[in-house]
Amino acid sequence: MSFPHLSVSTRPLLILLALLLFAPAFAQKKDEGKKKKIEWSADNMEGDKKKGKDVKKLVGHVHFRHENVDMYCDSAYLFPNNSLEAYRNVRILQGDTIQVYGDMLKYDGNTKIAELQKNVSMSDREMNLKTEYLTYDLNSSVGSYHNGGTIISKDNTLKSEHGYYNSKAKEFSFKKNVVLVNPQYTMKCDTLLYNTYSKVAYFLGPTTIVSNENTIYCENGWYDTDRDVSQFNKNAVINTREQKLKGDSIYYNRKAGFGKAIKNVSVIDSAQNVTITGNYAEYYEKTENSLITGRALLTQVYDKDSLFLHADTLRATYETKDSAGKKLIDYDKRILYAYHHVKFFKSDIQGKCDSLVYTYGDSTMRLYRQPVLWSEKNQLTAEKVEIRTGSGEIRSLVLSNTAFIVSREDSVKFNQVKGKNMTAYFMKNKLYKIKVEGNGQAVYYPRDQGEIFSVNKTDCTDMLIFFEENEVNRITFITKPEGSIFPISEINPKEFLLKDMKDRFGERPMAKNDVFSR
């Protein structure tokens, strides 16, 4: 037996199966999109037609519950659109950490955004925020204010015009007229970001930090409040009692009292009218010592002139003094050290050496390792040179061991004075007398109406040389002089170069930028 073939369309059956299978899913998704209604309880409930149809007026021990948030107040209005207004003794509790208080609350159960007004306070375990108007998004746990607020934590009080607080991420953001007061400092800035987990604050815009030790300014930076370490960028400046440190970027450790600056660095000493610039600097706050390198340049300003000094490294320190067994910084006795390839320029004196030390206490500059000085037409050299100054003027030069003073008549003729030790005396920064002590020798080309006809060569243990308009005017031989005069036509000038004399006029800096040339 066989059955007849059935050709019935299956399309209606498939549609029916699809509806049966997917209808529950669509219904579930629709239910998920529906916002939960605000639950409530109160001592009394009544309608209020003035507020609208189906509006409930709740009075006495009012309690709202919406998802995981509890809200309390003395009286409230509950609207049919799933929103409410609450008055007096308003309190919001979210979880076991966030509490928000205020005199008035507007809450939208569909967006879960609360707006609190008057005497608003928001707190968790680490801080308390006070403001007059607060918007709190219960979805993201972010509170914000825009008409001024104050946050108080363990050691800090912060005020700003605008503020944001993410209670989940523990992140703060403050803008406009931000003031942070801490027992150790006060910070004022335009924008401040802070995370209570990392305890790192980031500040943007003009920022000033004032403490007992210093005043700091920058326009970008960060501060690790836990380690007391910070970095300041963009026009960064640290001002202390005697000095100012500037740089493109400054790193500062407050606990260690240590700072370092990178690029376009300058250390300014207002008391001494000294500015030191370079590309890298270190500063030690407790001793007020500083070091600077990378095209380092010292500029000291006098009344009508300035000294420009370059070295690979410049370091400034202070001497200490005892006071009841305690070492104290003596601010009248600062010391400047210049290391390697030292060269300096001042309009009336120039110099070069390997290393230099300047002590402000006695206003003396000491030059070491092949030192040379140039003053007007004269070159001065010795194994060791001291420049003694006062009131911005050179008072005297002390040249020790193989001392020379040389002036050049031309490329081969040199006036020369040599001795074991010499002291050169200045008046109004002009050389007027030299005292030679020990093993004195002199070679001098006198001029007659501008012409040179002879050369004088004299050996004398001690002598005095007097200058007028930076020219040798006369020589006084003190101890057993022996000398000779030779016609210029009969001598070879090279034979009249004293032993160890060197022509170093080619190394002389002629302008302030020449101090960088090698």
C-alpha positions as CSV (number, residue, x, y, z in Angstrom):
1,M,0.0,0.0,0.0
2,S,1.3,3.4,-0.8
3,F,0.4,6.9,0.5
4,P,-0.4,9.8,-1.6
5,H,2.2,12.7,-1.7
6,L,1.3,15.7,0.4
7,S,2.5,19.1,-0.8
8,V,1.5,21.4,2.1
9,S,3.4,24.8,2.6
10,T,5.5,24.9,5.9
11,R,5.8,28.8,6.0
12,P,2.9,29.4,8.5
13,L,4.3,26.8,10.8
14,L,7.8,28.4,10.8
15,I,6.4,31.8,11.6
16,L,4.4,30.3,14.5
17,L,7.5,28.6,15.9
18,A,9.6,31.8,15.6
19,L,6.9,33.7,17.5
20,L,6.8,31.0,20.2
21,L,10.6,30.9,20.6
22,F,11.4,34.6,20.5
23,A,8.4,36.2,22.1
24,P,9.7,35.5,25.7
25,A,13.0,37.0,24.9
26,F,11.4,40.2,23.5
27,A,9.2,40.4,26.6
28,Q,12.2,40.0,28.9
29,K,14.2,42.7,27.1
30,K,11.3,45.0,27.4
31,D,11.0,44.3,31.1
32,E,14.8,45.0,31.6
33,G,14.5,48.4,29.9
34,K,11.7,49.4,32.3
35,K,13.0,51.5,35.2
36,K,12.2,50.4,38.6
37,K,9.7,52.4,40.5
38,I,10.6,54.4,43.6
39,E,9.4,52.6,46.7
40,W,8.3,54.7,49.7
41,S,7.0,54.8,53.2
42,A,5.9,57.8,55.4
43,D,3.8,58.7,58.5
44,N,1.1,60.4,56.3
45,M,0.2,60.5,52.6
46,E,-2.3,62.7,50.8
47,G,-2.8,64.1,47.3
48,D,-1.8,67.5,46.1
49,K,-3.7,68.7,43.1
50,K,-1.7,71.9,42.9
51,K,1.4,69.8,42.1
52,G,-0.6,67.7,39.6
53,K,-2.7,64.7,39.1
54,D,-1.6,61.5,41.0
55,V,1.1,63.4,42.9
56,K,1.6,62.1,46.4
57,K,2.5,64.4,49.3
58,L,4.4,62.5,52.0
59,V,4.9,63.8,55.5
60,G,6.8,62.5,58.5
61,H,9.7,60.0,58.5
62,V,9.7,59.8,54.8
63,H,11.8,57.0,53.4
64,F,12.4,56.3,49.7
65,R,14.1,53.2,48.3
66,H,15.3,53.0,44.8
67,E,17.4,50.1,43.8
68,N,20.4,50.1,46.2
69,V,19.9,53.7,47.3
70,D,18.0,54.9,50.4
71,M,16.7,58.5,50.8
72,Y,15.2,60.1,53.9
73,C,13.6,63.5,54.6
74,D,10.8,65.2,56.7
75,S,8.4,65.8,53.7
76,A,8.3,65.1,50.0
77,Y,6.3,65.0,46.8
78,L,6.3,61.8,44.7
79,F,5.4,62.3,41.1
80,P,3.9,59.7,38.7
81,N,6.9,60.0,36.3
82,N,9.1,58.3,38.9
83,S,10.6,61.4,40.3
84,L,10.5,63.2,43.7
85,E,11.1,66.4,45.6
86,A,12.3,66.1,49.2
87,Y,12.6,68.8,51.9
88,R,14.3,69.3,55.2
89,N,16.8,66.9,56.8
90,V,17.4,65.2,53.4
91,R,19.8,62.3,53.6
92,I,21.0,59.9,50.8
93,L,22.7,56.6,51.6
94,Q,24.4,54.6,48.9
95,G,26.1,51.4,50.0
96,D,28.0,51.6,53.3
97,T,30.3,54.5,52.4
98,I,28.5,57.4,50.6
99,Q,26.3,59.7,52.6
100,V,24.8,62.9,51.2
101,Y,22.9,65.6,53.2
102,G,21.0,68.7,52.2
103,D,17.9,70.9,52.8
104,M,16.3,70.1,49.5
105,L,16.5,67.2,46.9
106,K,15.2,66.7,43.4
107,Y,15.6,63.1,42.2
108,D,14.8,61.5,38.9
109,G,14.3,57.7,39.2
110,N,14.6,57.2,35.5
111,T,18.1,58.9,35.2
112,K,19.1,58.3,38.8
113,I,20.4,61.8,39.0
114,A,20.0,63.7,42.3
115,E,20.1,67.5,42.7
116,L,20.6,68.8,46.3
117,Q,20.4,72.4,47.4
118,K,21.4,74.4,50.5
119,N,23.7,73.2,53.2
120,V,24.8,70.2,51.1
121,S,27.3,67.8,52.5
122,M,28.7,64.7,50.9
123,S,31.1,62.3,52.7
124,D,32.8,59.0,52.7
125,R,35.4,57.4,55.0
126,E,38.1,59.8,53.8
127,M,36.6,63.2,53.0
128,N,33.7,65.6,53.5
129,L,32.4,67.9,50.8
130,K,30.3,71.0,51.5
131,T,28.5,73.1,48.9
132,E,25.2,74.9,48.3
133,Y,24.3,73.0,45.1
134,L,25.3,69.4,44.3
135,T,24.4,67.2,41.4
136,Y,25.0,63.5,42.1
137,D,24.7,60.8,39.5
138,L,23.9,57.5,41.3
139,N,24.7,55.5,38.1
140,S,28.4,56.6,37.9
141,S,28.7,57.7,41.6
142,V,29.9,61.1,40.4
143,G,29.1,64.2,42.4
144,S,29.7,67.7,41.0
145,Y,29.2,71.3,42.0
146,H,29.6,74.6,40.1
147,N,29.0,77.4,42.5
148,G,31.8,76.8,45.0
149,G,32.6,74.0,47.3
150,T,34.9,73.0,50.2
151,I,36.4,69.5,50.7
152,I,38.0,68.6,54.1
153,S,40.1,65.5,54.5
154,K,42.5,64.3,57.1
155,D,45.2,67.0,56.6
156,N,43.8,69.1,53.7
157,T,41.1,71.7,53.1
158,L,40.3,72.4,49.5
159,K,38.1,75.1,48.0
160,S,37.2,75.6,44.3
161,E,34.4,77.0,42.2
162,H,33.8,73.8,40.2
163,G,34.4,70.3,41.5
164,Y,33.8,66.6,40.5
165,Y,34.1,63.6,42.7
166,N,34.0,60.0,41.5
167,S,33.4,57.9,44.6
168,K,34.1,54.6,42.8
169,A,37.4,55.6,41.2
170,K,38.2,57.9,44.2
171,E,39.1,60.7,41.8
172,F,38.7,64.4,42.3
173,S,38.7,67.1,39.7
174,F,38.6,70.8,40.7
175,K,38.6,73.9,38.4
176,K,38.8,77.6,38.8
177,N,40.2,79.4,41.9
178,V,41.4,76.2,43.5
179,V,43.0,76.6,46.9
180,L,44.4,73.7,48.9
181,V,45.6,74.3,52.5
182,N,47.8,71.8,54.1
183,P,49.8,72.2,57.4
184,Q,53.0,72.3,55.4
185,Y,51.9,74.4,52.4
186,T,49.1,76.3,50.6
187,M,48.5,75.6,46.9
188,K,46.6,77.9,44.5
189,C,45.9,76.7,40.9
190,D,43.4,76.8,38.1
191,T,42.9,73.0,37.7
192,L,43.7,70.2,40.2
193,L,43.2,66.4,39.7
194,Y,43.6,64.1,42.6
195,N,43.3,60.3,43.2
196,T,43.0,59.1,46.7
197,Y,44.3,55.6,45.8
198,S,47.5,56.8,44.2
199,K,47.6,60.0,46.3
200,V,49.0,61.9,43.3
201,A,47.7,65.3,42.5
202,Y,48.0,66.8,39.0
203,F,47.8,70.6,38.5
204,L,47.2,72.6,35.3
205,G,47.4,76.3,34.6
206,P,49.2,78.9,36.8
207,T,50.0,77.2,40.1
208,T,51.6,78.6,43.3
209,I,52.6,76.6,46.3
210,V,53.7,78.5,49.4
211,S,55.4,77.0,52.4
212,N,57.8,78.2,55.2
213,E,60.8,76.9,53.2
214,N,59.9,78.3,49.7
215,T,57.4,79.5,47.1
216,I,56.9,77.4,44.0
217,Y,55.3,78.5,40.7
218,C,54.6,76.4,37.6
219,E,51.9,76.0,34.9
220,N,51.9,72.2,34.8
221,G,53.0,69.4,37.1
222,W,52.2,66.7,39.6
223,Y,52.7,66.1,43.3
224,D,52.8,62.7,45.1
225,T,51.3,63.6,48.5
226,D,52.4,60.3,50.1
227,R,56.1,60.5,49.2
228,D,56.2,64.3,49.2
229,V,57.8,64.3,45.7
230,S,56.8,66.5,42.9
231,Q,57.6,67.8,39.4
232,F,56.9,71.2,38.1
233,N,56.9,72.1,34.4
234,K,56.4,75.1,32.1
235,N,57.9,78.3,33.6
236,A,58.7,76.5,36.8
237,V,60.3,78.6,39.6
238,I,61.3,77.7,43.2
239,N,62.0,80.8,45.4
240,T,63.9,80.4,48.7
241,R,65.2,82.8,51.3
242,E,68.3,83.8,49.2
243,Q,67.8,82.1,45.8
244,K,65.5,81.5,42.9
245,L,65.7,78.3,40.8
246,K,64.1,78.3,37.4
247,G,63.8,75.7,34.6
248,D,61.7,74.1,31.9
249,S,61.2,71.2,34.4
250,I,61.9,71.0,38.1
251,Y,61.9,67.8,40.2
252,Y,61.5,68.5,44.0
253,N,61.6,66.2,47.0
254,R,60.3,68.1,50.0
255,K,61.3,65.6,52.6
256,A,64.9,65.5,51.4
257,G,65.0,69.2,50.6
258,F,66.4,68.4,47.1
259,G,65.5,69.8,43.7
260,K,66.8,69.4,40.2
261,A,66.0,71.4,37.1
262,I,66.4,70.5,33.4
263,K,66.7,72.9,30.4
264,N,66.9,76.7,30.4
265,V,67.9,76.5,34.0
266,S,68.9,79.6,36.1
267,V,69.8,80.0,39.8
268,I,69.3,83.7,40.9
269,D,70.9,85.0,44.0
270,S,69.3,88.3,44.7
271,A,71.5,89.1,47.7
272,Q,74.7,88.9,45.7
273,N,73.2,90.1,42.3
274,V,74.4,86.8,40.8
275,T,72.6,84.7,38.1
276,I,73.8,81.3,37.1
277,T,72.4,79.7,33.9
278,G,72.8,76.3,32.3
279,N,70.9,73.2,31.2
280,Y,71.0,71.1,34.4
281,A,71.0,72.1,38.0
282,E,70.7,70.6,41.5
283,Y,69.7,72.4,44.6
284,Y,70.0,71.3,48.3
285,E,67.6,73.2,50.4
286,K,69.0,72.5,53.9
287,T,72.4,73.8,53.0
288,E,71.3,76.1,50.2
289,N,74.0,74.5,48.0
290,S,73.5,74.5,44.3
291,L,75.2,73.0,41.2
292,I,74.7,73.8,37.6
293,T,76.2,72.4,34.4
294,G,75.6,72.2,30.7
295,R,76.8,75.5,29.1
296,A,76.9,77.0,32.6
297,L,77.3,80.8,32.8
298,L,77.6,83.0,35.9
299,T,76.6,86.7,35.5
300,Q,77.3,89.1,38.4
301,V,75.9,92.6,38.0
302,Y,77.8,95.6,39.3
303,D,76.7,99.2,39.2
304,K,77.9,99.9,35.7
305,D,79.3,96.6,34.5
306,S,78.8,92.9,34.6
307,L,81.1,89.8,35.0
308,F,80.4,86.8,32.7
309,L,82.0,83.5,33.8
310,H,81.7,80.1,32.1
311,A,82.8,76.7,33.3
312,D,81.8,73.1,32.7
313,T,80.3,73.0,36.2
314,L,79.5,75.8,38.7
315,R,78.8,75.0,42.3
316,A,77.7,77.4,45.1
317,T,77.9,76.6,48.8
318,Y,77.9,78.5,52.1
319,E,80.3,78.2,55.0
320,T,78.9,77.2,58.3
321,K,79.3,78.6,61.8
322,D,78.7,77.2,65.3
323,S,75.9,78.4,67.5
324,A,75.5,76.6,70.8
325,G,77.1,73.5,69.3
326,K,74.8,73.6,66.2
327,K,76.0,74.2,62.6
328,L,74.3,77.2,61.0
329,I,74.6,78.6,57.4
330,D,76.7,81.8,57.3
331,Y,74.9,83.7,54.6
332,D,77.7,86.3,54.5
333,K,80.3,83.6,53.5
334,R,79.2,82.1,50.3
335,I,81.7,80.2,48.1
336,L,81.5,79.7,44.3
337,Y,83.4,76.8,42.7
338,A,84.0,76.7,38.9
339,Y,85.4,73.5,37.5
340,H,87.2,73.0,34.2
341,H,87.6,75.2,31.1
342,V,87.0,78.4,33.1
343,K,86.9,81.6,31.1
344,F,85.4,85.0,32.2
345,F,84.9,88.4,30.7
346,K,84.5,91.8,32.3
347,S,85.0,95.1,30.4
348,D,88.2,95.9,32.5
349,I,89.5,92.4,33.1
350,Q,89.3,89.0,31.4
351,G,90.7,85.6,32.5
352,K,91.1,81.9,31.9
353,C,92.1,78.9,34.0
354,D,91.1,75.3,34.7
355,S,89.5,75.8,38.1
356,L,88.4,78.8,40.1
357,V,87.1,79.5,43.7
358,Y,85.4,82.8,44.7
359,T,84.8,83.5,48.4
360,Y,82.3,86.2,49.0
361,G,83.4,86.7,52.6
362,D,86.7,88.3,51.6
363,S,85.7,89.1,48.0
364,T,88.6,87.1,46.6
365,M,88.8,85.0,43.4
366,R,91.4,82.3,43.2
367,L,92.5,80.8,39.9
368,Y,94.2,77.4,39.5
369,R,96.1,75.5,36.7
370,Q,97.6,77.7,34.0
371,P,95.7,80.8,35.0
372,V,96.0,83.9,32.9
373,L,94.5,87.4,33.2
374,W,94.3,90.3,30.8
375,S,93.8,93.9,31.9
376,E,93.9,96.6,29.3
377,K,97.2,95.9,27.4
378,N,98.7,93.6,30.0
379,Q,98.8,89.8,30.4
380,L,99.3,88.4,33.9
381,T,100.2,84.8,34.6
382,A,101.5,82.7,37.5
383,E,101.0,79.2,38.9
384,K,98.4,80.6,41.2
385,V,96.5,83.9,40.9
386,E,94.3,85.7,43.4
387,I,92.0,88.6,42.5
388,R,91.0,90.7,45.5
389,T,87.9,92.9,45.0
390,G,85.8,95.4,46.9
391,S,82.7,97.4,46.1
392,G,82.6,96.0,42.6
393,E,86.2,97.0,41.8
394,I,89.5,95.2,41.6
395,R,91.8,96.2,44.5
396,S,94.8,94.0,43.9
397,L,96.1,90.9,42.2
398,V,98.5,88.4,43.9
399,L,100.5,86.3,41.5
400,S,102.4,83.4,43.2
401,N,105.3,81.3,41.7
402,T,106.7,82.2,38.2
403,A,104.8,85.4,38.0
404,F,104.7,87.3,34.7
405,I,103.3,90.6,33.5
406,V,103.6,91.1,29.8
407,S,102.5,93.7,27.3
408,R,102.9,93.4,23.5
409,E,104.6,96.0,21.4
410,D,104.2,94.0,18.3
411,S,104.1,90.3,17.2
412,V,107.8,89.8,18.4
413,K,108.5,92.5,20.9
414,F,107.1,92.1,24.5
415,N,107.6,94.2,27.6
416,Q,108.1,91.6,30.4
417,V,108.4,91.6,34.1
418,K,109.1,88.3,35.9
419,G,109.4,87.4,39.5
420,K,108.8,84.7,42.1
421,N,105.8,86.6,43.4
422,M,104.1,89.8,42.4
423,T,101.3,92.0,43.7
424,A,99.5,94.3,41.3
425,Y,97.6,97.3,42.7
426,F,94.6,98.9,41.0
427,M,92.8,102.2,41.4
428,K,89.4,102.6,39.9
429,N,90.0,99.3,38.1
430,K,93.2,100.6,36.4
431,L,96.6,99.1,37.1
432,Y,99.0,101.7,38.7
433,K,101.7,99.7,40.5
434,I,103.3,96.3,40.7
435,K,105.6,95.0,43.4
436,V,108.0,92.2,42.4
437,E,109.4,90.1,45.2
438,G,112.2,87.6,44.5
439,N,114.2,86.8,41.3
440,G,113.0,89.9,39.5
441,Q,113.7,90.3,35.8
442,A,112.5,93.0,33.4
443,V,112.6,93.5,29.6
444,Y,111.3,96.9,28.5
445,Y,111.2,98.6,25.2
446,P,111.1,102.4,25.9
447,R,109.6,104.8,23.4
448,D,110.9,108.1,22.4
449,Q,108.2,110.2,20.6
450,G,106.5,107.0,19.7
451,E,109.6,105.2,18.3
452,I,111.5,102.3,19.8
453,F,115.3,102.7,19.7
454,S,116.5,100.4,22.4
455,V,115.6,97.6,24.8
456,N,116.4,97.5,28.5
457,K,117.1,94.3,30.3
458,T,117.5,94.3,34.1
459,D,117.9,91.6,36.8
460,C,116.9,92.7,40.3
461,T,115.6,90.7,43.3
462,D,112.9,93.2,44.2
463,M,111.4,96.1,42.2
464,L,108.5,98.4,41.9
465,I,106.9,99.2,38.5
466,F,104.6,102.2,38.1
467,F,102.0,102.6,35.4
468,E,100.3,105.6,33.8
469,E,97.4,105.0,31.4
470,N,98.3,101.3,31.5
471,E,101.8,102.1,30.1
472,V,105.0,101.6,32.2
473,N,106.0,105.0,33.5
474,R,109.0,104.1,35.6
475,I,110.7,101.2,37.3
476,T,112.3,101.4,40.8
477,F,114.9,98.7,41.4
478,I,115.2,97.9,45.1
479,T,117.8,95.2,45.6
480,K,121.1,95.0,43.6
481,P,120.0,95.8,40.1
482,E,122.1,94.7,37.1
483,G,121.0,95.9,33.8
484,S,121.9,96.7,30.2
485,I,120.6,98.8,27.3
486,F,120.8,97.4,23.8
487,P,120.2,99.3,20.5
488,I,117.1,97.9,18.8
489,S,119.0,97.6,15.5
490,E,121.5,95.2,17.0
491,I,119.2,92.7,18.8
492,N,116.9,89.8,17.9
493,P,113.7,90.3,19.9
494,K,113.2,86.6,20.3
495,E,116.5,86.4,22.3
496,F,114.9,88.8,24.8
497,L,112.0,86.5,25.7
498,L,112.4,85.6,29.4
499,K,112.3,81.9,30.3
500,D,108.7,80.5,30.7
501,M,107.1,83.5,29.1
502,K,104.1,82.6,26.9
503,D,102.1,84.8,24.5
504,R,98.5,84.0,25.4
505,F,96.8,87.1,24.0
506,G,95.2,84.9,21.3
507,E,93.1,83.1,24.1
508,R,91.7,86.4,25.4
509,P,87.8,86.7,25.3
510,M,86.9,90.0,23.7
511,A,83.1,89.8,24.4
512,K,80.8,87.9,26.8
513,N,80.0,85.2,24.3
514,D,83.7,84.4,23.8
515,V,83.7,82.8,27.3
516,F,82.1,79.7,25.6
517,S,84.8,79.3,23.0
518,R,87.5,76.7,23.5
